[in-house]
Amino acid sequence: MAEGRRQAWERQWEGRRGEDFHWYLTEPPKELVELLERADRPRGAALDLGCGNGVATALMAKHFDVAVGLDIALAATRQARELLAGRGVSGRFVVAEAPVLPFRDGAFGLLFDRGCLQAIPRDAWYGYFGEVERLLAPGGMLQLYVSRPDRRVSKLGSARGLKLRLRRLLGGTKARGPAFLSPALIRELMPPSLEELAVDRFQFETVTGATRQFFYGLFRKRS
Ligand SMILES: C[S@@+](CC[C@H](N)C(=O)[O-])C[C@H]1O[C@@H](n2cnc3c(N)ncnc32)[C@H](O)[C@@H]1O
């Protein structure tokens, strides 16, 4: 595990509650809710990659035999345990750094990732999709959300927007954050055994008033 990255996430989660992060959702995303209502929905065990404080894991715990939340930060999994207990469900939690995922081949019917892949260094993206292919049972699904700040519509009047503009003027923003995983790049990295069922792009207004561009995709491992 890369110690620096782990410690950085650990510090973030020790100092804040889930709802304090800009990506936070109080309820699971609608695409997950809709997927679980479908007749051909995945079954068996589900894995929430980069589970954070467990909002999606809690829903998965209601619908799967086993729901596992995995995060690089122990403090995130502690918050997730509390959240699941508060919602009257239970799950299992694992502290690990994707793309190294300590589970047997074909262990999961659903892999859910909202914001984990984009936090992984670029040279590990290929390995991530190799693990996705390995861990999914035949017919199993990957539900993937990747996001980045929307520079075109950043609220330049907001405090955050002003800070961003100032940093740009001072030449300090280029190296921040991972390179964007475009839909074309995701398709390139996706193993041929995974078929694309749906893709979408949408904007997300964060609690800080900034806008992020989201890429959403649903993929199924061929039987
Ligand atoms: C953008 S947040 C999203 C959290 C949650 N999925 C949500 O939608 O609210 C990304 C999460 O991934 C975790 N994370 C970052 N890098 C990771 C890695 N390499 N392996 C596992 N988890 C990671 C972070 O601690 C954080 O909880």
The ligand as an ORCA input file, in Angstrom:
! r2SCAN-3c Opt
* xyz 0 1
  C     -14.660     10.566     -4.113
  S     -14.697      9.585     -2.662
  C     -16.231      8.718     -2.928
  C     -16.786      8.036     -1.704
  C     -18.101      7.275     -1.954
  N     -17.943      6.252     -2.955
  C     -19.211      8.240     -2.353
  O     -19.669      8.190     -3.505
  O     -19.638      9.032     -1.491
  C     -13.444      8.361     -3.005
  C     -13.266      7.319     -1.906
  O     -12.297      6.361     -2.342
  C     -11.367      6.106     -1.293
  N     -10.115      5.734     -1.981
  C      -9.210      6.545     -2.574
  N      -8.243      5.822     -3.162
  C      -8.558      4.514     -2.937
  C      -7.939      3.280     -3.305
  N      -6.828      3.230     -4.031
  N      -8.522      2.128     -2.904
  C      -9.661      2.151     -2.161
  N     -10.280      3.287     -1.795
  C      -9.751      4.455     -2.178
  C     -11.320      7.385     -0.464
  O     -10.943      7.184      0.873
  C     -12.763      7.868     -0.578
  O     -13.555      7.322      0.439
*
